[in-house]
Amino acid sequence: MLGLLSKRSEFHVAKPETRLGGFVAYATSRPTARAGAIRQAIGGDYKVEQDFYRRFRLAVDADRRGARNGSAIAAAVANANEHKAARFTALARRWPSVATRWDDCRHTEVERATINIAGLGLTLSPSFAELHPDGLLELVTMCYANKKYSASDIDMVLRVVQRAYEPLHPKATITFVDLPGRRIRTSAGKDLTRHDTRIETDAAGLAYALRNAA
């Protein structure tokens, strides 16, 4: 037990870190909700047992890697339990209007990226990556939850991903897909550096919170 506590203490004090989802939850939460966002970020934020959309997310990944005809997504809907069936069905209905964006593309692999922002270590990878016929690489982050992100919030996420992947893929287009809302925003033609101050302020705040978390 003492050893476990020591490791936890080392995690918080020496190297505060989380995944993209943990940072976004913190950066987009109301001040009164930040305690919950900090708890979500502790330990890297991802917990399989709490991932409501895990099977749908895996189905999208299988679709992009495989037949790309929606059959994997249809199977996820058919096999969803009563608690998830309605949400999965609604998402599946929206998927074709989004997926047509990549009709002429092919799936490609990209490495996981890590970045340190204001003392906060962030690990992230896109939901999937698509290679366009002209060689353009598109890194796609999918959102399946009914979360009402503002345009500024989404552009902030795009900038975090852009900063993480600039050393690896400096010419990549970064894309955020709000599947419930059928919204697609990309980095193309945008100067996202205006979000850097917000990103660094929130990263420093979350890093401080994680260092001092009980």
BAROTI-872928 format. One record per residue (C-alpha): x, y, z; residue number from 0; residue in one letter; chain. Coordinates in Angstrom, 1 decimal. Layout:
% residues N
<node><x>X</x><y>Y</y><z>Z</z><nr>NUM</nr><rest>A</rest><kette>A</kette></node>
...
END
This chain:
% residues 214
<node><x>0.0</x><y>0.0</y><z>0.0</z><nr>0</nr><rest>M</rest><kette>A</kette></node>
<node><x>2.8</x><y>2.4</y><z>0.9</z><nr>1</nr><rest>L</rest><kette>A</kette></node>
<node><x>4.4</x><y>1.7</y><z>-2.5</z><nr>2</nr><rest>G</rest><kette>A</kette></node>
<node><x>1.1</x><y>2.4</y><z>-4.3</z><nr>3</nr><rest>L</rest><kette>A</kette></node>
<node><x>0.7</x><y>5.7</y><z>-2.5</z><nr>4</nr><rest>L</rest><kette>A</kette></node>
<node><x>4.3</x><y>6.7</y><z>-3.3</z><nr>5</nr><rest>S</rest><kette>A</kette></node>
<node><x>3.7</x><y>6.1</y><z>-7.0</z><nr>6</nr><rest>K</rest><kette>A</kette></node>
<node><x>0.5</x><y>8.2</y><z>-7.0</z><nr>7</nr><rest>R</rest><kette>A</kette></node>
<node><x>2.3</x><y>11.0</y><z>-5.2</z><nr>8</nr><rest>S</rest><kette>A</kette></node>
<node><x>5.1</x><y>10.8</y><z>-7.7</z><nr>9</nr><rest>E</rest><kette>A</kette></node>
<node><x>2.6</x><y>11.0</y><z>-10.6</z><nr>10</nr><rest>F</rest><kette>A</kette></node>
<node><x>1.0</x><y>14.1</y><z>-9.2</z><nr>11</nr><rest>H</rest><kette>A</kette></node>
<node><x>4.0</x><y>16.0</y><z>-8.0</z><nr>12</nr><rest>V</rest><kette>A</kette></node>
<node><x>6.8</x><y>15.1</y><z>-10.5</z><nr>13</nr><rest>A</rest><kette>A</kette></node>
<node><x>5.0</x><y>14.7</y><z>-13.8</z><nr>14</nr><rest>K</rest><kette>A</kette></node>
<node><x>1.4</x><y>15.9</y><z>-14.1</z><nr>15</nr><rest>P</rest><kette>A</kette></node>
<node><x>-0.1</x><y>14.4</y><z>-17.3</z><nr>16</nr><rest>E</rest><kette>A</kette></node>
<node><x>-3.3</x><y>13.4</y><z>-18.9</z><nr>17</nr><rest>T</rest><kette>A</kette></node>
<node><x>-4.8</x><y>12.6</y><z>-22.3</z><nr>18</nr><rest>R</rest><kette>A</kette></node>
<node><x>-6.5</x><y>15.1</y><z>-24.6</z><nr>19</nr><rest>L</rest><kette>A</kette></node>
<node><x>-10.0</x><y>14.2</y><z>-23.2</z><nr>20</nr><rest>G</rest><kette>A</kette></node>
<node><x>-8.9</x><y>15.1</y><z>-19.7</z><nr>21</nr><rest>G</rest><kette>A</kette></node>
<node><x>-7.5</x><y>18.4</y><z>-20.8</z><nr>22</nr><rest>F</rest><kette>A</kette></node>
<node><x>-10.6</x><y>19.3</y><z>-22.9</z><nr>23</nr><rest>V</rest><kette>A</kette></node>
<node><x>-12.9</x><y>18.4</y><z>-20.0</z><nr>24</nr><rest>A</rest><kette>A</kette></node>
<node><x>-11.0</x><y>20.8</y><z>-17.8</z><nr>25</nr><rest>Y</rest><kette>A</kette></node>
<node><x>-10.6</x><y>23.6</y><z>-20.3</z><nr>26</nr><rest>A</rest><kette>A</kette></node>
<node><x>-14.2</x><y>23.6</y><z>-21.3</z><nr>27</nr><rest>T</rest><kette>A</kette></node>
<node><x>-15.8</x><y>23.1</y><z>-17.9</z><nr>28</nr><rest>S</rest><kette>A</kette></node>
<node><x>-17.5</x><y>25.9</y><z>-15.8</z><nr>29</nr><rest>R</rest><kette>A</kette></node>
<node><x>-15.4</x><y>27.0</y><z>-12.8</z><nr>30</nr><rest>P</rest><kette>A</kette></node>
<node><x>-17.9</x><y>25.3</y><z>-10.5</z><nr>31</nr><rest>T</rest><kette>A</kette></node>
<node><x>-17.4</x><y>22.0</y><z>-12.3</z><nr>32</nr><rest>A</rest><kette>A</kette></node>
<node><x>-13.6</x><y>22.0</y><z>-12.5</z><nr>33</nr><rest>R</rest><kette>A</kette></node>
<node><x>-13.2</x><y>19.8</y><z>-9.4</z><nr>34</nr><rest>A</rest><kette>A</kette></node>
<node><x>-14.9</x><y>17.0</y><z>-11.3</z><nr>35</nr><rest>G</rest><kette>A</kette></node>
<node><x>-12.8</x><y>17.7</y><z>-14.4</z><nr>36</nr><rest>A</rest><kette>A</kette></node>
<node><x>-9.7</x><y>17.4</y><z>-12.4</z><nr>37</nr><rest>I</rest><kette>A</kette></node>
<node><x>-10.8</x><y>14.0</y><z>-11.0</z><nr>38</nr><rest>R</rest><kette>A</kette></node>
<node><x>-11.4</x><y>12.9</y><z>-14.5</z><nr>39</nr><rest>Q</rest><kette>A</kette></node>
<node><x>-7.9</x><y>13.9</y><z>-15.6</z><nr>40</nr><rest>A</rest><kette>A</kette></node>
<node><x>-6.1</x><y>12.1</y><z>-12.8</z><nr>41</nr><rest>I</rest><kette>A</kette></node>
<node><x>-4.4</x><y>9.0</y><z>-14.0</z><nr>42</nr><rest>G</rest><kette>A</kette></node>
<node><x>-4.7</x><y>9.9</y><z>-17.7</z><nr>43</nr><rest>G</rest><kette>A</kette></node>
<node><x>-8.5</x><y>10.3</y><z>-17.7</z><nr>44</nr><rest>D</rest><kette>A</kette></node>
<node><x>-9.5</x><y>7.2</y><z>-19.8</z><nr>45</nr><rest>Y</rest><kette>A</kette></node>
<node><x>-11.5</x><y>4.5</y><z>-18.0</z><nr>46</nr><rest>K</rest><kette>A</kette></node>
<node><x>-12.8</x><y>1.7</y><z>-20.2</z><nr>47</nr><rest>V</rest><kette>A</kette></node>
<node><x>-15.7</x><y>0.9</y><z>-17.8</z><nr>48</nr><rest>E</rest><kette>A</kette></node>
<node><x>-16.9</x><y>4.5</y><z>-18.1</z><nr>49</nr><rest>Q</rest><kette>A</kette></node>
<node><x>-16.6</x><y>4.7</y><z>-21.9</z><nr>50</nr><rest>D</rest><kette>A</kette></node>
<node><x>-20.3</x><y>4.7</y><z>-23.0</z><nr>51</nr><rest>F</rest><kette>A</kette></node>
<node><x>-19.3</x><y>5.0</y><z>-26.7</z><nr>52</nr><rest>Y</rest><kette>A</kette></node>
<node><x>-16.5</x><y>2.5</y><z>-26.7</z><nr>53</nr><rest>R</rest><kette>A</kette></node>
<node><x>-18.1</x><y>-0.1</y><z>-29.0</z><nr>54</nr><rest>R</rest><kette>A</kette></node>
<node><x>-19.3</x><y>2.6</y><z>-31.4</z><nr>55</nr><rest>F</rest><kette>A</kette></node>
<node><x>-15.9</x><y>4.2</y><z>-31.5</z><nr>56</nr><rest>R</rest><kette>A</kette></node>
<node><x>-14.3</x><y>0.8</y><z>-32.2</z><nr>57</nr><rest>L</rest><kette>A</kette></node>
<node><x>-16.8</x><y>0.2</y><z>-34.9</z><nr>58</nr><rest>A</rest><kette>A</kette></node>
<node><x>-15.8</x><y>3.5</y><z>-36.6</z><nr>59</nr><rest>V</rest><kette>A</kette></node>
<node><x>-12.2</x><y>2.5</y><z>-36.4</z><nr>60</nr><rest>D</rest><kette>A</kette></node>
<node><x>-13.0</x><y>-0.9</y><z>-37.9</z><nr>61</nr><rest>A</rest><kette>A</kette></node>
<node><x>-15.0</x><y>0.8</y><z>-40.7</z><nr>62</nr><rest>D</rest><kette>A</kette></node>
<node><x>-12.1</x><y>3.1</y><z>-41.6</z><nr>63</nr><rest>R</rest><kette>A</kette></node>
<node><x>-9.6</x><y>0.3</y><z>-41.6</z><nr>64</nr><rest>R</rest><kette>A</kette></node>
<node><x>-11.8</x><y>-2.2</y><z>-43.3</z><nr>65</nr><rest>G</rest><kette>A</kette></node>
<node><x>-14.7</x><y>-2.3</y><z>-45.7</z><nr>66</nr><rest>A</rest><kette>A</kette></node>
<node><x>-15.6</x><y>1.4</y><z>-45.2</z><nr>67</nr><rest>R</rest><kette>A</kette></node>
<node><x>-19.2</x><y>0.6</y><z>-46.0</z><nr>68</nr><rest>N</rest><kette>A</kette></node>
<node><x>-20.8</x><y>1.1</y><z>-42.6</z><nr>69</nr><rest>G</rest><kette>A</kette></node>
<node><x>-21.3</x><y>-2.6</y><z>-41.9</z><nr>70</nr><rest>S</rest><kette>A</kette></node>
<node><x>-19.2</x><y>-2.5</y><z>-38.7</z><nr>71</nr><rest>A</rest><kette>A</kette></node>
<node><x>-21.2</x><y>0.4</y><z>-37.4</z><nr>72</nr><rest>I</rest><kette>A</kette></node>
<node><x>-24.5</x><y>-1.4</y><z>-38.2</z><nr>73</nr><rest>A</rest><kette>A</kette></node>
<node><x>-23.2</x><y>-4.4</y><z>-36.3</z><nr>74</nr><rest>A</rest><kette>A</kette></node>
<node><x>-22.4</x><y>-2.2</y><z>-33.3</z><nr>75</nr><rest>A</rest><kette>A</kette></node>
<node><x>-26.0</x><y>-0.8</y><z>-33.4</z><nr>76</nr><rest>V</rest><kette>A</kette></node>
<node><x>-27.5</x><y>-4.3</y><z>-33.7</z><nr>77</nr><rest>A</rest><kette>A</kette></node>
<node><x>-25.4</x><y>-5.6</y><z>-30.7</z><nr>78</nr><rest>N</rest><kette>A</kette></node>
<node><x>-26.0</x><y>-2.6</y><z>-28.5</z><nr>79</nr><rest>A</rest><kette>A</kette></node>
<node><x>-27.7</x><y>-3.2</y><z>-25.2</z><nr>80</nr><rest>N</rest><kette>A</kette></node>
<node><x>-31.0</x><y>-1.5</y><z>-24.3</z><nr>81</nr><rest>E</rest><kette>A</kette></node>
<node><x>-29.2</x><y>1.3</y><z>-22.5</z><nr>82</nr><rest>H</rest><kette>A</kette></node>
<node><x>-27.1</x><y>2.3</y><z>-25.6</z><nr>83</nr><rest>K</rest><kette>A</kette></node>
<node><x>-29.3</x><y>1.3</y><z>-28.5</z><nr>84</nr><rest>A</rest><kette>A</kette></node>
<node><x>-31.1</x><y>4.6</y><z>-29.0</z><nr>85</nr><rest>A</rest><kette>A</kette></node>
<node><x>-27.8</x><y>6.7</y><z>-28.9</z><nr>86</nr><rest>R</rest><kette>A</kette></node>
<node><x>-26.0</x><y>4.3</y><z>-31.2</z><nr>87</nr><rest>F</rest><kette>A</kette></node>
<node><x>-28.8</x><y>4.3</y><z>-33.7</z><nr>88</nr><rest>T</rest><kette>A</kette></node>
<node><x>-28.9</x><y>8.1</y><z>-33.8</z><nr>89</nr><rest>A</rest><kette>A</kette></node>
<node><x>-25.1</x><y>8.3</y><z>-34.3</z><nr>90</nr><rest>L</rest><kette>A</kette></node>
<node><x>-25.3</x><y>5.6</y><z>-37.1</z><nr>91</nr><rest>A</rest><kette>A</kette></node>
<node><x>-27.9</x><y>7.6</y><z>-38.9</z><nr>92</nr><rest>R</rest><kette>A</kette></node>
<node><x>-25.6</x><y>10.6</y><z>-38.9</z><nr>93</nr><rest>R</rest><kette>A</kette></node>
<node><x>-22.4</x><y>8.8</y><z>-39.9</z><nr>94</nr><rest>W</rest><kette>A</kette></node>
<node><x>-23.0</x><y>8.5</y><z>-43.7</z><nr>95</nr><rest>P</rest><kette>A</kette></node>
<node><x>-23.3</x><y>12.3</y><z>-44.2</z><nr>96</nr><rest>S</rest><kette>A</kette></node>
<node><x>-20.0</x><y>12.7</y><z>-42.4</z><nr>97</nr><rest>V</rest><kette>A</kette></node>
<node><x>-18.1</x><y>9.7</y><z>-43.9</z><nr>98</nr><rest>A</rest><kette>A</kette></node>
<node><x>-18.7</x><y>10.9</y><z>-47.4</z><nr>99</nr><rest>T</rest><kette>A</kette></node>
<node><x>-16.0</x><y>13.5</y><z>-46.8</z><nr>100</nr><rest>R</rest><kette>A</kette></node>
<node><x>-13.4</x><y>10.7</y><z>-47.1</z><nr>101</nr><rest>W</rest><kette>A</kette></node>
<node><x>-14.9</x><y>8.8</y><z>-50.0</z><nr>102</nr><rest>D</rest><kette>A</kette></node>
<node><x>-11.8</x><y>9.3</y><z>-52.1</z><nr>103</nr><rest>D</rest><kette>A</kette></node>
<node><x>-9.3</x><y>8.8</y><z>-49.2</z><nr>104</nr><rest>C</rest><kette>A</kette></node>
<node><x>-7.7</x><y>5.8</y><z>-47.7</z><nr>105</nr><rest>R</rest><kette>A</kette></node>
<node><x>-7.0</x><y>5.0</y><z>-44.1</z><nr>106</nr><rest>H</rest><kette>A</kette></node>
<node><x>-3.4</x><y>5.5</y><z>-42.9</z><nr>107</nr><rest>T</rest><kette>A</kette></node>
<node><x>-1.7</x><y>5.0</y><z>-39.5</z><nr>108</nr><rest>E</rest><kette>A</kette></node>
<node><x>-0.1</x><y>7.8</y><z>-37.5</z><nr>109</nr><rest>V</rest><kette>A</kette></node>
<node><x>1.9</x><y>7.5</y><z>-34.3</z><nr>110</nr><rest>E</rest><kette>A</kette></node>
<node><x>0.7</x><y>8.7</y><z>-30.9</z><nr>111</nr><rest>R</rest><kette>A</kette></node>
<node><x>1.9</x><y>12.1</y><z>-30.1</z><nr>112</nr><rest>A</rest><kette>A</kette></node>
<node><x>3.1</x><y>13.6</y><z>-26.8</z><nr>113</nr><rest>T</rest><kette>A</kette></node>
<node><x>3.5</x><y>17.3</y><z>-25.9</z><nr>114</nr><rest>I</rest><kette>A</kette></node>
<node><x>4.3</x><y>19.3</y><z>-22.8</z><nr>115</nr><rest>N</rest><kette>A</kette></node>
<node><x>2.4</x><y>22.5</y><z>-22.4</z><nr>116</nr><rest>I</rest><kette>A</kette></node>
<node><x>3.1</x><y>24.7</y><z>-19.4</z><nr>117</nr><rest>A</rest><kette>A</kette></node>
<node><x>4.2</x><y>21.8</y><z>-17.4</z><nr>118</nr><rest>G</rest><kette>A</kette></node>
<node><x>1.4</x><y>19.5</y><z>-18.3</z><nr>119</nr><rest>L</rest><kette>A</kette></node>
<node><x>2.2</x><y>16.3</y><z>-20.3</z><nr>120</nr><rest>G</rest><kette>A</kette></node>
<node><x>-0.5</x><y>15.5</y><z>-22.9</z><nr>121</nr><rest>L</rest><kette>A</kette></node>
<node><x>-0.7</x><y>12.3</y><z>-24.8</z><nr>122</nr><rest>T</rest><kette>A</kette></node>
<node><x>-3.0</x><y>12.1</y><z>-27.8</z><nr>123</nr><rest>L</rest><kette>A</kette></node>
<node><x>-3.8</x><y>10.3</y><z>-31.0</z><nr>124</nr><rest>S</rest><kette>A</kette></node>
<node><x>-6.5</x><y>11.0</y><z>-33.6</z><nr>125</nr><rest>P</rest><kette>A</kette></node>
<node><x>-9.6</x><y>8.9</y><z>-33.8</z><nr>126</nr><rest>S</rest><kette>A</kette></node>
<node><x>-8.4</x><y>8.0</y><z>-37.3</z><nr>127</nr><rest>F</rest><kette>A</kette></node>
<node><x>-6.3</x><y>9.4</y><z>-40.1</z><nr>128</nr><rest>A</rest><kette>A</kette></node>
<node><x>-7.1</x><y>9.7</y><z>-43.8</z><nr>129</nr><rest>E</rest><kette>A</kette></node>
<node><x>-4.8</x><y>10.2</y><z>-46.7</z><nr>130</nr><rest>L</rest><kette>A</kette></node>
<node><x>-6.3</x><y>12.2</y><z>-49.6</z><nr>131</nr><rest>H</rest><kette>A</kette></node>
<node><x>-5.4</x><y>11.5</y><z>-53.2</z><nr>132</nr><rest>P</rest><kette>A</kette></node>
<node><x>-3.3</x><y>14.7</y><z>-53.4</z><nr>133</nr><rest>D</rest><kette>A</kette></node>
<node><x>-1.2</x><y>13.4</y><z>-50.4</z><nr>134</nr><rest>G</rest><kette>A</kette></node>
<node><x>-2.9</x><y>15.6</y><z>-47.8</z><nr>135</nr><rest>L</rest><kette>A</kette></node>
<node><x>-2.9</x><y>14.0</y><z>-44.4</z><nr>136</nr><rest>L</rest><kette>A</kette></node>
<node><x>-6.1</x><y>14.6</y><z>-42.3</z><nr>137</nr><rest>E</rest><kette>A</kette></node>
<node><x>-6.1</x><y>13.8</y><z>-38.6</z><nr>138</nr><rest>L</rest><kette>A</kette></node>
<node><x>-9.6</x><y>13.3</y><z>-37.3</z><nr>139</nr><rest>V</rest><kette>A</kette></node>
<node><x>-10.9</x><y>13.7</y><z>-33.8</z><nr>140</nr><rest>T</rest><kette>A</kette></node>
<node><x>-14.4</x><y>12.3</y><z>-33.3</z><nr>141</nr><rest>M</rest><kette>A</kette></node>
<node><x>-16.9</x><y>13.5</y><z>-30.7</z><nr>142</nr><rest>C</rest><kette>A</kette></node>
<node><x>-19.8</x><y>11.1</y><z>-30.0</z><nr>143</nr><rest>Y</rest><kette>A</kette></node>
<node><x>-21.3</x><y>12.7</y><z>-26.9</z><nr>144</nr><rest>A</rest><kette>A</kette></node>
<node><x>-24.0</x><y>15.3</y><z>-26.8</z><nr>145</nr><rest>N</rest><kette>A</kette></node>
<node><x>-21.6</x><y>18.0</y><z>-25.7</z><nr>146</nr><rest>K</rest><kette>A</kette></node>
<node><x>-22.3</x><y>21.5</y><z>-26.8</z><nr>147</nr><rest>K</rest><kette>A</kette></node>
<node><x>-18.8</x><y>22.8</y><z>-27.6</z><nr>148</nr><rest>Y</rest><kette>A</kette></node>
<node><x>-18.6</x><y>26.3</y><z>-28.9</z><nr>149</nr><rest>S</rest><kette>A</kette></node>
<node><x>-16.7</x><y>27.1</y><z>-32.1</z><nr>150</nr><rest>A</rest><kette>A</kette></node>
<node><x>-14.0</x><y>28.6</y><z>-30.0</z><nr>151</nr><rest>S</rest><kette>A</kette></node>
<node><x>-13.8</x><y>25.4</y><z>-27.9</z><nr>152</nr><rest>D</rest><kette>A</kette></node>
<node><x>-13.4</x><y>23.2</y><z>-31.0</z><nr>153</nr><rest>I</rest><kette>A</kette></node>
<node><x>-10.8</x><y>25.5</y><z>-32.5</z><nr>154</nr><rest>D</rest><kette>A</kette></node>
<node><x>-8.9</x><y>25.3</y><z>-29.2</z><nr>155</nr><rest>M</rest><kette>A</kette></node>
<node><x>-8.9</x><y>21.5</y><z>-29.5</z><nr>156</nr><rest>V</rest><kette>A</kette></node>
<node><x>-7.8</x><y>21.7</y><z>-33.1</z><nr>157</nr><rest>L</rest><kette>A</kette></node>
<node><x>-4.9</x><y>23.9</y><z>-32.0</z><nr>158</nr><rest>R</rest><kette>A</kette></node>
<node><x>-3.8</x><y>21.4</y><z>-29.2</z><nr>159</nr><rest>V</rest><kette>A</kette></node>
<node><x>-3.7</x><y>18.6</y><z>-31.8</z><nr>160</nr><rest>V</rest><kette>A</kette></node>
<node><x>-2.0</x><y>20.8</y><z>-34.3</z><nr>161</nr><rest>Q</rest><kette>A</kette></node>
<node><x>0.7</x><y>21.7</y><z>-31.8</z><nr>162</nr><rest>R</rest><kette>A</kette></node>
<node><x>1.2</x><y>18.1</y><z>-30.8</z><nr>163</nr><rest>A</rest><kette>A</kette></node>
<node><x>1.6</x><y>16.9</y><z>-34.4</z><nr>164</nr><rest>Y</rest><kette>A</kette></node>
<node><x>3.5</x><y>19.8</y><z>-36.0</z><nr>165</nr><rest>E</rest><kette>A</kette></node>
<node><x>6.9</x><y>18.2</y><z>-35.4</z><nr>166</nr><rest>P</rest><kette>A</kette></node>
<node><x>5.6</x><y>14.9</y><z>-37.0</z><nr>167</nr><rest>L</rest><kette>A</kette></node>
<node><x>3.2</x><y>16.1</y><z>-39.7</z><nr>168</nr><rest>H</rest><kette>A</kette></node>
<node><x>3.6</x><y>19.9</y><z>-40.1</z><nr>169</nr><rest>P</rest><kette>A</kette></node>
<node><x>1.3</x><y>20.0</y><z>-43.2</z><nr>170</nr><rest>K</rest><kette>A</kette></node>
<node><x>-1.5</x><y>17.9</y><z>-41.8</z><nr>171</nr><rest>A</rest><kette>A</kette></node>
<node><x>-5.1</x><y>19.2</y><z>-41.7</z><nr>172</nr><rest>T</rest><kette>A</kette></node>
<node><x>-6.6</x><y>18.7</y><z>-38.2</z><nr>173</nr><rest>I</rest><kette>A</kette></node>
<node><x>-10.4</x><y>18.0</y><z>-38.2</z><nr>174</nr><rest>T</rest><kette>A</kette></node>
<node><x>-12.9</x><y>17.8</y><z>-35.4</z><nr>175</nr><rest>F</rest><kette>A</kette></node>
<node><x>-16.2</x><y>16.0</y><z>-36.0</z><nr>176</nr><rest>V</rest><kette>A</kette></node>
<node><x>-19.2</x><y>16.6</y><z>-33.7</z><nr>177</nr><rest>D</rest><kette>A</kette></node>
<node><x>-21.2</x><y>13.6</y><z>-34.9</z><nr>178</nr><rest>L</rest><kette>A</kette></node>
<node><x>-24.4</x><y>14.3</y><z>-33.0</z><nr>179</nr><rest>P</rest><kette>A</kette></node>
<node><x>-24.5</x><y>17.8</y><z>-34.3</z><nr>180</nr><rest>G</rest><kette>A</kette></node>
<node><x>-23.2</x><y>16.9</y><z>-37.8</z><nr>181</nr><rest>R</rest><kette>A</kette></node>
<node><x>-20.6</x><y>19.7</y><z>-37.4</z><nr>182</nr><rest>R</rest><kette>A</kette></node>
<node><x>-17.1</x><y>19.5</y><z>-39.0</z><nr>183</nr><rest>I</rest><kette>A</kette></node>
<node><x>-14.4</x><y>22.1</y><z>-38.2</z><nr>184</nr><rest>R</rest><kette>A</kette></node>
<node><x>-10.9</x><y>21.9</y><z>-39.6</z><nr>185</nr><rest>T</rest><kette>A</kette></node>
<node><x>-7.6</x><y>23.8</y><z>-39.2</z><nr>186</nr><rest>S</rest><kette>A</kette></node>
<node><x>-7.6</x><y>24.5</y><z>-43.0</z><nr>187</nr><rest>A</rest><kette>A</kette></node>
<node><x>-7.1</x><y>28.2</y><z>-43.7</z><nr>188</nr><rest>G</rest><kette>A</kette></node>
<node><x>-7.2</x><y>29.1</y><z>-40.0</z><nr>189</nr><rest>K</rest><kette>A</kette></node>
<node><x>-4.6</x><y>30.8</y><z>-37.8</z><nr>190</nr><rest>D</rest><kette>A</kette></node>
<node><x>-5.2</x><y>28.9</y><z>-34.6</z><nr>191</nr><rest>L</rest><kette>A</kette></node>
<node><x>-2.3</x><y>30.4</y><z>-32.7</z><nr>192</nr><rest>T</rest><kette>A</kette></node>
<node><x>-4.7</x><y>32.9</y><z>-31.1</z><nr>193</nr><rest>R</rest><kette>A</kette></node>
<node><x>-5.9</x><y>30.1</y><z>-28.8</z><nr>194</nr><rest>H</rest><kette>A</kette></node>
<node><x>-2.3</x><y>29.5</y><z>-27.4</z><nr>195</nr><rest>D</rest><kette>A</kette></node>
<node><x>-2.8</x><y>31.8</y><z>-24.5</z><nr>196</nr><rest>T</rest><kette>A</kette></node>
<node><x>-5.9</x><y>30.0</y><z>-23.4</z><nr>197</nr><rest>R</rest><kette>A</kette></node>
<node><x>-4.3</x><y>26.6</y><z>-23.9</z><nr>198</nr><rest>I</rest><kette>A</kette></node>
<node><x>-1.2</x><y>27.5</y><z>-21.9</z><nr>199</nr><rest>E</rest><kette>A</kette></node>
<node><x>-3.3</x><y>29.1</y><z>-19.1</z><nr>200</nr><rest>T</rest><kette>A</kette></node>
<node><x>-5.5</x><y>26.1</y><z>-18.8</z><nr>201</nr><rest>D</rest><kette>A</kette></node>
<node><x>-2.6</x><y>23.6</y><z>-19.1</z><nr>202</nr><rest>A</rest><kette>A</kette></node>
<node><x>-0.8</x><y>25.4</y><z>-16.3</z><nr>203</nr><rest>A</rest><kette>A</kette></node>
<node><x>-3.9</x><y>25.4</y><z>-14.1</z><nr>204</nr><rest>G</rest><kette>A</kette></node>
<node><x>-4.5</x><y>21.7</y><z>-14.7</z><nr>205</nr><rest>L</rest><kette>A</kette></node>
<node><x>-0.9</x><y>20.9</y><z>-14.1</z><nr>206</nr><rest>A</rest><kette>A</kette></node>
<node><x>-1.0</x><y>22.7</y><z>-10.8</z><nr>207</nr><rest>Y</rest><kette>A</kette></node>
<node><x>-4.2</x><y>21.0</y><z>-9.8</z><nr>208</nr><rest>A</rest><kette>A</kette></node>
<node><x>-2.8</x><y>17.5</y><z>-10.6</z><nr>209</nr><rest>L</rest><kette>A</kette></node>
<node><x>0.3</x><y>18.2</y><z>-8.6</z><nr>210</nr><rest>R</rest><kette>A</kette></node>
<node><x>-1.7</x><y>19.1</y><z>-5.6</z><nr>211</nr><rest>N</rest><kette>A</kette></node>
<node><x>-4.5</x><y>16.6</y><z>-6.0</z><nr>212</nr><rest>A</rest><kette>A</kette></node>
<node><x>-5.1</x><y>14.5</y><z>-2.9</z><nr>213</nr><rest>A</rest><kette>A</kette></node>
END
